[in-house]
Amino acid sequence: MARRYDKNPFDEEEEEVNPFSDPTVRGKASGQSRFGGGLFSTNAPSGPPTSNSRLSPLPPEPAGFNYDREATIDIPLDTASGGSQYQDLKKKERELQAKEAELRRREQDVRRREEAAARAGIVLEEKNWPPFFPIIHHDIANDIPVHLQRLQYVAFSTFLGLFLCLLWNIIAVTTAWIKGEGVRIWFLAIIYFIAGVPGAYVLWYRPLYRAFRKESAFTFGWFFLFYLLHIGFCIFAAVAPPIVFRGKSLTGILPAVDLTGDHALVGIFYFIGFGLFCVESLISIWVIQQVYMYFRGSGKAAEMKREVARGAMRAAI
């Protein structure tokens, strides 16, 4: 029996060739026969060996992902048509760089001032009220202790109430002026409004805000003094005795009764003003009572007495 790997005696002997020694004989290593395969063979006749020509390798490229974005390309613009445009662009670029440097310098200056103020213990208050045109800092929820916030909100309502009372006073006095009561009462109503609203904020509302915020006994005393004047003015306006121009520059009960007989509409306007001043007076009395109870209960009254005594001694010495 013939063995499995015995050579076929009828095959023509081929010499053994190392396929890795010469590239011209690699075709033999792949099992090609030296015969063409007859009439129906599709193998192309082998030609002379070609020379081993290789292309030169491409130069290495940087392994980056910026796609040449970092590289700057200088486009010459100094031509007859583009030279002036190039100069304009350069000029604008220099101006923008100068503005940027100026803004950076101002920002650093503001930051240094804020740091210096923080080291000195100065609190920079951001203006946030009224929301449509901020002119003052007003943040009860964050500045005032929780147990005093309700009282501060009520005090703020009296400030807004005074604004409403004086504004309505202008409207009512304007109707009286139109009905023939004279222009002098209208000018007085304007003066009350212009002087009353800012004065109330500066003289008693802001001191109360700071007193609750910093627990200052002297600021409490300032508030009590001018808030009593505020209550006195509201009571006076609610009555409006005929002292200044027959009392018709304020919408009190006496001018309301006087004007109802001749001009019913003006009298109604004055009665509404009288009601507003009454409500303002009652709420203000409640506020000063509550503030005084807190002032006494927190020990600020004794502290204020000590400060007054200390100041009197300094003045005497």
C-alpha positions as a Markdown table, in Angstrom:
| # | Residue | x | y | z |
|---|---|---|---|---|
| 1 | Met | 0.0 | 0.0 | 0.0 |
| 2 | Ala | 1.3 | 3.4 | -0.9 |
| 3 | Arg | 1.8 | 5.7 | 1.9 |
| 4 | Arg | 0.0 | 9.0 | 2.2 |
| 5 | Tyr | 2.8 | 11.3 | 1.4 |
| 6 | Asp | 4.7 | 9.3 | -1.2 |
| 7 | Lys | 5.5 | 11.1 | -4.4 |
| 8 | Asn | 3.5 | 10.4 | -7.6 |
| 9 | Pro | 5.9 | 8.5 | -9.9 |
| 10 | Phe | 4.1 | 9.9 | -13.0 |
| 11 | Asp | 4.6 | 13.6 | -12.0 |
| 12 | Glu | 7.5 | 15.4 | -13.5 |
| 13 | Glu | 10.1 | 16.3 | -11.0 |
| 14 | Glu | 10.4 | 20.0 | -10.0 |
| 15 | Glu | 13.3 | 21.3 | -8.4 |
| 16 | Glu | 12.7 | 22.6 | -4.9 |
| 17 | Val | 13.0 | 26.4 | -4.7 |
| 18 | Asn | 13.1 | 28.5 | -1.7 |
| 19 | Pro | 10.3 | 31.1 | -2.3 |
| 20 | Phe | 11.9 | 33.7 | -0.1 |
| 21 | Ser | 15.3 | 33.6 | -1.7 |
| 22 | Asp | 14.4 | 35.2 | -5.1 |
| 23 | Pro | 11.3 | 37.3 | -5.8 |
| 24 | Thr | 11.2 | 35.9 | -9.4 |
| 25 | Val | 10.4 | 32.5 | -8.2 |
| 26 | Arg | 7.6 | 33.5 | -5.8 |
| 27 | Gly | 5.1 | 32.4 | -8.3 |
| 28 | Lys | 6.3 | 28.8 | -7.9 |
| 29 | Ala | 5.9 | 29.0 | -4.2 |
| 30 | Ser | 2.2 | 29.6 | -4.6 |
| 31 | Gly | 1.7 | 26.3 | -6.4 |
| 32 | Gln | 1.9 | 27.5 | -10.0 |
| 33 | Ser | 3.1 | 24.9 | -12.5 |
| 34 | Arg | 5.6 | 25.6 | -15.2 |
| 35 | Phe | 3.1 | 24.4 | -17.8 |
| 36 | Gly | 0.5 | 26.8 | -19.2 |
| 37 | Gly | -2.5 | 24.5 | -18.6 |
| 38 | Gly | -3.4 | 23.7 | -22.2 |
| 39 | Leu | -5.8 | 25.3 | -24.5 |
| 40 | Phe | -8.4 | 26.4 | -22.0 |
| 41 | Ser | -6.0 | 27.8 | -19.5 |
| 42 | Thr | -6.7 | 31.4 | -18.3 |
| 43 | Asn | -3.3 | 32.0 | -16.8 |
| 44 | Ala | -1.4 | 34.8 | -18.5 |
| 45 | Pro | 2.1 | 33.9 | -19.8 |
| 46 | Ser | 4.7 | 34.9 | -17.3 |
| 47 | Gly | 6.9 | 37.8 | -18.6 |
| 48 | Pro | 10.3 | 38.8 | -17.6 |
| 49 | Pro | 10.8 | 39.9 | -14.0 |
| 50 | Thr | 10.2 | 43.5 | -13.4 |
| 51 | Ser | 12.5 | 45.7 | -11.4 |
| 52 | Asn | 11.6 | 46.3 | -7.8 |
| 53 | Ser | 10.7 | 50.0 | -8.0 |
| 54 | Arg | 9.4 | 51.8 | -4.9 |
| 55 | Leu | 8.0 | 55.3 | -4.4 |
| 56 | Ser | 9.8 | 57.6 | -2.1 |
| 57 | Pro | 7.9 | 57.9 | 1.3 |
| 58 | Leu | 5.9 | 61.1 | 2.1 |
| 59 | Pro | 7.4 | 63.4 | 4.7 |
| 60 | Pro | 6.0 | 62.9 | 8.2 |
| 61 | Glu | 3.2 | 65.1 | 9.4 |
| 62 | Pro | 2.7 | 66.4 | 12.9 |
| 63 | Ala | 0.3 | 64.2 | 15.0 |
| 64 | Gly | -2.1 | 66.9 | 15.8 |
| 65 | Phe | -5.8 | 67.3 | 15.5 |
| 66 | Asn | -6.0 | 71.1 | 14.9 |
| 67 | Tyr | -5.9 | 70.7 | 11.1 |
| 68 | Asp | -3.4 | 73.5 | 10.7 |
| 69 | Arg | -5.5 | 75.9 | 12.7 |
| 70 | Glu | -2.6 | 76.9 | 14.8 |
| 71 | Ala | -0.5 | 77.8 | 11.8 |
| 72 | Thr | -0.9 | 81.4 | 10.7 |
| 73 | Ile | -1.1 | 82.3 | 7.1 |
| 74 | Asp | 0.1 | 85.7 | 6.0 |
| 75 | Ile | -2.0 | 86.9 | 3.1 |
| 76 | Pro | -0.4 | 90.0 | 1.5 |
| 77 | Leu | -2.9 | 92.8 | 1.3 |
| 78 | Asp | -0.5 | 95.6 | 0.4 |
| 79 | Thr | -1.7 | 95.8 | -3.1 |
| 80 | Ala | -3.0 | 98.8 | -5.0 |
| 81 | Ser | -6.7 | 98.0 | -4.1 |
| 82 | Gly | -6.3 | 96.5 | -0.6 |
| 83 | Gly | -3.5 | 98.4 | 1.0 |
| 84 | Ser | -5.8 | 101.0 | 2.6 |
| 85 | Gln | -8.2 | 98.3 | 3.9 |
| 86 | Tyr | -5.3 | 96.5 | 5.4 |
| 87 | Gln | -4.2 | 99.6 | 7.2 |
| 88 | Asp | -7.7 | 100.2 | 8.5 |
| 89 | Leu | -7.9 | 96.7 | 9.8 |
| 90 | Lys | -4.6 | 97.1 | 11.6 |
| 91 | Lys | -5.8 | 100.4 | 13.1 |
| 92 | Lys | -9.1 | 98.9 | 14.4 |
| 93 | Glu | -7.2 | 95.9 | 15.8 |
| 94 | Arg | -4.9 | 98.3 | 17.8 |
| 95 | Glu | -7.9 | 100.2 | 19.1 |
| 96 | Leu | -9.7 | 97.1 | 20.2 |
| 97 | Gln | -6.5 | 95.9 | 22.0 |
| 98 | Ala | -6.3 | 99.3 | 23.7 |
| 99 | Lys | -9.9 | 99.1 | 24.9 |
| 100 | Glu | -9.4 | 95.6 | 26.1 |
| 101 | Ala | -6.4 | 96.6 | 28.1 |
| 102 | Glu | -8.3 | 99.6 | 29.6 |
| 103 | Leu | -11.3 | 97.3 | 30.6 |
| 104 | Arg | -8.9 | 94.8 | 32.2 |
| 105 | Arg | -7.2 | 97.6 | 34.2 |
| 106 | Arg | -10.6 | 98.9 | 35.4 |
| 107 | Glu | -11.6 | 95.4 | 36.4 |
| 108 | Gln | -8.5 | 94.9 | 38.4 |
| 109 | Asp | -9.0 | 98.3 | 40.1 |
| 110 | Val | -12.6 | 97.5 | 41.1 |
| 111 | Arg | -11.4 | 94.1 | 42.4 |
| 112 | Arg | -8.7 | 95.8 | 44.5 |
| 113 | Arg | -11.2 | 98.2 | 46.0 |
| 114 | Glu | -13.6 | 95.4 | 46.9 |
| 115 | Glu | -10.8 | 93.4 | 48.6 |
| 116 | Ala | -9.7 | 96.5 | 50.5 |
| 117 | Ala | -13.3 | 97.2 | 51.6 |
| 118 | Ala | -13.8 | 93.6 | 52.7 |
| 119 | Arg | -10.6 | 93.7 | 54.7 |
| 120 | Ala | -11.7 | 97.0 | 56.4 |
| 121 | Gly | -15.1 | 95.4 | 57.3 |
| 122 | Ile | -17.1 | 97.7 | 54.9 |
| 123 | Val | -20.1 | 96.0 | 53.4 |
| 124 | Leu | -20.8 | 97.0 | 49.8 |
| 125 | Glu | -24.5 | 97.1 | 49.3 |
| 126 | Glu | -25.9 | 96.4 | 45.9 |
| 127 | Lys | -28.8 | 98.6 | 44.8 |
| 128 | Asn | -31.8 | 96.4 | 44.1 |
| 129 | Trp | -35.0 | 98.4 | 44.8 |
| 130 | Pro | -37.2 | 99.3 | 43.1 |
| 131 | Pro | -36.7 | 96.5 | 40.7 |
| 132 | Phe | -37.4 | 98.5 | 37.5 |
| 133 | Phe | -35.0 | 101.3 | 38.6 |
| 134 | Pro | -32.8 | 100.4 | 41.5 |
| 135 | Ile | -31.8 | 103.3 | 43.6 |
| 136 | Ile | -31.5 | 101.8 | 47.2 |
| 137 | His | -30.4 | 98.6 | 48.8 |
| 138 | His | -33.4 | 96.7 | 50.3 |
| 139 | Asp | -33.2 | 93.0 | 51.2 |
| 140 | Ile | -35.1 | 92.2 | 54.3 |
| 141 | Ala | -35.0 | 88.5 | 53.8 |
| 142 | Asn | -31.2 | 88.4 | 53.9 |
| 143 | Asp | -30.2 | 91.5 | 56.0 |
| 144 | Ile | -32.7 | 91.4 | 58.9 |
| 145 | Pro | -32.9 | 88.6 | 61.5 |
| 146 | Val | -35.8 | 86.2 | 61.1 |
| 147 | His | -37.6 | 87.2 | 64.3 |
| 148 | Leu | -37.6 | 90.9 | 63.2 |
| 149 | Gln | -38.5 | 90.5 | 59.6 |
| 150 | Arg | -42.3 | 90.7 | 60.1 |
| 151 | Leu | -42.0 | 94.0 | 62.0 |
| 152 | Gln | -39.6 | 95.3 | 59.4 |
| 153 | Tyr | -42.1 | 94.4 | 56.6 |
| 154 | Val | -44.9 | 96.3 | 58.5 |
| 155 | Ala | -42.6 | 99.3 | 58.9 |
| 156 | Phe | -41.9 | 99.1 | 55.2 |
| 157 | Ser | -45.6 | 99.1 | 54.5 |
| 158 | Thr | -46.0 | 102.3 | 56.4 |
| 159 | Phe | -43.3 | 103.9 | 54.2 |
| 160 | Leu | -45.2 | 102.8 | 51.1 |
| 161 | Gly | -48.4 | 103.9 | 52.8 |
| 162 | Leu | -47.1 | 107.4 | 53.2 |
| 163 | Phe | -46.1 | 107.4 | 49.5 |
| 164 | Leu | -49.7 | 106.4 | 48.6 |
| 165 | Cys | -51.2 | 109.0 | 50.9 |
| 166 | Leu | -49.2 | 111.9 | 49.6 |
| 167 | Leu | -49.7 | 110.8 | 46.0 |
| 168 | Trp | -53.5 | 110.6 | 46.5 |
| 169 | Asn | -53.3 | 114.0 | 48.2 |
| 170 | Ile | -51.9 | 115.5 | 45.0 |
| 171 | Ile | -54.7 | 113.9 | 42.9 |
| 172 | Ala | -57.4 | 115.2 | 45.3 |
| 173 | Val | -55.9 | 118.7 | 45.6 |
| 174 | Thr | -55.6 | 118.8 | 41.8 |
| 175 | Thr | -59.3 | 118.3 | 41.5 |
| 176 | Ala | -59.9 | 121.0 | 44.0 |
| 177 | Trp | -57.7 | 123.4 | 42.1 |
| 178 | Ile | -59.6 | 122.6 | 38.8 |
| 179 | Lys | -62.8 | 123.4 | 40.6 |
| 180 | Gly | -61.5 | 126.9 | 41.5 |
| 181 | Glu | -59.7 | 126.5 | 44.9 |
| 182 | Gly | -56.5 | 128.2 | 43.7 |
| 183 | Val | -53.1 | 127.0 | 42.6 |
| 184 | Arg | -51.3 | 127.6 | 45.9 |
| 185 | Ile | -52.8 | 124.4 | 47.5 |
| 186 | Trp | -51.6 | 122.4 | 44.6 |
| 187 | Phe | -48.0 | 123.6 | 45.0 |
| 188 | Leu | -48.1 | 122.8 | 48.7 |
| 189 | Ala | -49.3 | 119.2 | 47.8 |
| 190 | Ile | -46.3 | 118.8 | 45.5 |
| 191 | Ile | -44.0 | 120.0 | 48.2 |
| 192 | Tyr | -45.4 | 117.6 | 50.7 |
| 193 | Phe | -44.8 | 114.7 | 48.3 |
| 194 | Ile | -41.3 | 115.7 | 47.2 |
| 195 | Ala | -40.1 | 116.4 | 50.7 |
| 196 | Gly | -42.1 | 113.7 | 52.5 |
| 197 | Val | -41.2 | 110.5 | 50.7 |
| 198 | Pro | -37.4 | 110.9 | 50.6 |
| 199 | Gly | -37.4 | 112.5 | 54.0 |
| 200 | Ala | -39.3 | 109.5 | 55.5 |
| 201 | Tyr | -36.8 | 107.1 | 54.0 |
| 202 | Val | -33.7 | 109.0 | 55.2 |
| 203 | Leu | -35.0 | 110.1 | 58.6 |
| 204 | Trp | -36.8 | 107.0 | 60.0 |
| 205 | Tyr | -37.1 | 104.0 | 57.7 |
| 206 | Arg | -33.4 | 103.6 | 56.9 |
| 207 | Pro | -32.4 | 104.1 | 60.6 |
| 208 | Leu | -34.9 | 101.4 | 61.6 |
| 209 | Tyr | -33.5 | 99.1 | 58.9 |
| 210 | Arg | -29.9 | 99.6 | 60.2 |
| 211 | Ala | -31.0 | 99.3 | 63.8 |
| 212 | Phe | -32.5 | 95.9 | 63.2 |
| 213 | Arg | -29.5 | 94.9 | 61.1 |
| 214 | Lys | -26.7 | 96.0 | 63.4 |
| 215 | Glu | -28.5 | 96.3 | 66.8 |
| 216 | Ser | -27.4 | 99.9 | 67.4 |
| 217 | Ala | -29.0 | 101.6 | 70.3 |
| 218 | Phe | -28.2 | 105.1 | 69.0 |
| 219 | Thr | -29.9 | 104.3 | 65.7 |
| 220 | Phe | -33.0 | 103.2 | 67.6 |
| 221 | Gly | -33.1 | 106.5 | 69.3 |
| 222 | Trp | -32.9 | 108.3 | 66.0 |
| 223 | Phe | -35.8 | 106.2 | 64.6 |
| 224 | Phe | -38.0 | 107.0 | 67.6 |
| 225 | Leu | -37.5 | 110.7 | 67.3 |
| 226 | Phe | -38.4 | 111.0 | 63.6 |
| 227 | Tyr | -41.0 | 108.3 | 63.6 |
| 228 | Leu | -43.0 | 110.3 | 66.2 |
| 229 | Leu | -42.8 | 113.3 | 63.9 |
| 230 | His | -44.1 | 111.0 | 61.1 |
| 231 | Ile | -47.1 | 109.9 | 63.2 |
| 232 | Gly | -47.8 | 113.5 | 64.2 |
| 233 | Phe | -47.8 | 114.6 | 60.5 |
| 234 | Cys | -50.2 | 111.8 | 59.6 |
| 235 | Ile | -52.6 | 112.7 | 62.4 |
| 236 | Phe | -52.4 | 116.4 | 61.4 |
| 237 | Ala | -53.1 | 115.5 | 57.7 |
| 238 | Ala | -56.1 | 113.3 | 58.7 |
| 239 | Val | -57.7 | 116.3 | 60.5 |
| 240 | Ala | -56.3 | 119.1 | 58.3 |
| 241 | Pro | -57.2 | 122.1 | 60.4 |
| 242 | Pro | -57.6 | 125.4 | 58.6 |
| 243 | Ile | -54.2 | 126.7 | 59.5 |
| 244 | Val | -52.4 | 126.7 | 56.1 |
| 245 | Phe | -54.5 | 128.0 | 53.3 |
| 246 | Arg | -57.7 | 126.9 | 55.0 |
| 247 | Gly | -56.3 | 123.3 | 55.3 |
| 248 | Lys | -57.3 | 122.4 | 51.8 |
| 249 | Ser | -53.7 | 121.4 | 50.8 |
| 250 | Leu | -54.2 | 118.2 | 52.7 |
| 251 | Thr | -57.1 | 115.7 | 52.3 |
| 252 | Gly | -58.3 | 115.8 | 55.9 |
| 253 | Ile | -61.8 | 115.4 | 57.4 |
| 254 | Leu | -62.4 | 119.2 | 57.8 |
| 255 | Pro | -61.8 | 120.2 | 54.2 |
| 256 | Ala | -63.7 | 117.1 | 53.0 |
| 257 | Val | -66.8 | 118.2 | 54.9 |
| 258 | Asp | -66.3 | 121.8 | 53.7 |
| 259 | Leu | -66.0 | 120.8 | 50.0 |
| 260 | Thr | -68.8 | 118.2 | 49.9 |
| 261 | Gly | -71.5 | 120.9 | 49.7 |
| 262 | Asp | -70.1 | 122.8 | 46.7 |
| 263 | His | -68.3 | 120.0 | 44.8 |
| 264 | Ala | -69.4 | 116.5 | 45.6 |
| 265 | Leu | -66.6 | 114.8 | 43.6 |
| 266 | Val | -63.9 | 116.8 | 45.3 |
| 267 | Gly | -65.4 | 116.0 | 48.7 |
| 268 | Ile | -65.4 | 112.3 | 47.9 |
| 269 | Phe | -61.7 | 112.5 | 46.9 |
| 270 | Tyr | -60.9 | 114.3 | 50.2 |
| 271 | Phe | -62.8 | 111.7 | 52.2 |
| 272 | Ile | -60.7 | 108.9 | 50.6 |
| 273 | Gly | -57.5 | 110.8 | 51.5 |
| 274 | Phe | -58.8 | 111.1 | 55.0 |
| 275 | Gly | -59.3 | 107.4 | 55.3 |
| 276 | Leu | -55.8 | 106.7 | 53.9 |
| 277 | Phe | -54.2 | 109.0 | 56.5 |
| 278 | Cys | -56.2 | 107.4 | 59.3 |
| 279 | Val | -55.0 | 103.9 | 58.3 |
| 280 | Glu | -51.5 | 105.1 | 58.0 |
| 281 | Ser | -51.6 | 106.7 | 61.5 |
| 282 | Leu | -53.0 | 103.5 | 63.1 |
| 283 | Ile | -50.4 | 101.2 | 61.6 |
| 284 | Ser | -47.6 | 103.6 | 62.4 |
| 285 | Ile | -48.7 | 103.7 | 66.1 |
| 286 | Trp | -48.6 | 99.9 | 66.2 |
| 287 | Val | -45.1 | 99.8 | 64.6 |
| 288 | Ile | -43.6 | 102.2 | 67.1 |
| 289 | Gln | -45.2 | 100.3 | 70.0 |
| 290 | Gln | -43.7 | 97.0 | 68.8 |
| 291 | Val | -40.3 | 98.5 | 68.1 |
| 292 | Tyr | -40.2 | 100.1 | 71.6 |
| 293 | Met | -41.1 | 96.7 | 73.2 |
| 294 | Tyr | -38.3 | 95.1 | 71.4 |
| 295 | Phe | -36.0 | 98.0 | 72.3 |
| 296 | Arg | -36.8 | 97.6 | 76.0 |
| 297 | Gly | -36.7 | 93.8 | 76.1 |
| 298 | Ser | -33.4 | 93.5 | 74.3 |
| 299 | Gly | -31.5 | 95.7 | 76.7 |
| 300 | Lys | -30.9 | 98.5 | 74.2 |
| 301 | Ala | -32.6 | 101.0 | 76.4 |
| 302 | Ala | -30.0 | 100.6 | 79.2 |
| 303 | Glu | -27.2 | 100.6 | 76.6 |
| 304 | Met | -28.6 | 103.8 | 75.2 |
| 305 | Lys | -28.7 | 105.4 | 78.7 |
| 306 | Arg | -25.0 | 104.4 | 79.2 |
| 307 | Glu | -24.0 | 105.9 | 75.9 |
| 308 | Val | -25.9 | 109.1 | 76.7 |
| 309 | Ala | -24.2 | 109.3 | 80.1 |
| 310 | Arg | -20.8 | 108.6 | 78.6 |
| 311 | Gly | -21.4 | 111.3 | 76.0 |
| 312 | Ala | -22.4 | 113.8 | 78.7 |
| 313 | Met | -19.3 | 113.1 | 80.6 |
| 314 | Arg | -17.1 | 113.6 | 77.6 |
| 315 | Ala | -18.8 | 116.9 | 76.9 |
| 316 | Ala | -18.4 | 118.0 | 80.5 |
| 317 | Ile | -14.7 | 117.1 | 80.6 |
